Structures are given as C-alpha cells and as structure tokens.
Amino acid sequence: MSKLKPHNYHAGYVAELRRGPVLPGGKRGWVTIYNARKQMLDEDGGRWVTVCQTHGTLLNHTSQCAARATMKGGSIKFCDDCRDAELGGEA
C-alpha cells in the first residue's frame, strides 16, 4: 500500500484518483475502479465498477473507458451522499 495509491493491493484494482468530497482535514476522498468479478462484486451492470471509497457507492460500467470517465468526473457524478456533501458542505 502507498499513500499515493492506497487501494492498489485490492483484488481487481485498476485505477484510482482523489475525486471524492473534501473530508475533514481538507483532503479529498478516493474514487477507485475495480474489475467487479475479481472484487467479488455484482456484474449485472457491467464488468467494471467505480467505487466512492468514502460512502461505498458503486456504479457498474460495460467498458473500462466509461469507468475511467466517471472516475475522472468525480464521485459527485454517481454518489448521492457526495453530491449532497458538495451542495451542503458535509461529507
């Protein structure tokens, strides 16, 4: 595990960015992409899953490209709790 990529040792890890809400201490939360099967997650919506590490929200994708686009857009694109925090100021 590294401070730059703290989830890279997880099964099915693909990529991650700090794109979540601002947390206490001023740092942003992590958004991570996994191979759903290797992470033993539901594959109904697609093989690739984008995860808000702060709230545990999952979003499946049929392509890794789509998962990366969601990750780059930040967790407010798919996590209701992050969206509320961004608007209301609390994570």
TAWO-V6296 format. One record per pair of residues at least 6 apart in sequence whose C-alpha atoms are under 6 Angstrom apart, sorted by sequence separation. I is the first residue (numbers start at 1). J is the second residue. If there is no record, write none. Layout:
BEGIN
I,J / I,J
END
This chain:
BEGIN
22,28 / 51,57 / 61,67 / 76,82 / 85,91 / 21,28 / 36,43 / 51,58 / 76,83 / 20,28 / 21,29 / 50,58 / 20,29 / 50,59 / 18,28 / 20,30 / 49,59 / 18,29 / 19,30 / 36,47 / 49,60 / 18,30 / 19,31 / 36,48 / 48,60 / 17,30 / 35,48 / 36,49 / 48,61 / 17,31 / 34,48 / 46,60 / 16,31 / 34,49 / 45,60 / 46,61 / 47,62 / 16,32 / 33,49 / 46,62 / 48,64 / 15,32 / 33,50 / 50,67 / 15,33 / 32,50 / 14,33 / 32,51 / 14,34 / 31,51 / 13,34 / 31,52 / 12,34 / 31,53 / 57,79 / 12,35 / 30,53 / 52,75 / 29,54 / 12,38 / 11,38 / 12,39 / 11,39 / 31,71 / 20,74 / 19,74 / 20,75 / 21,82
END
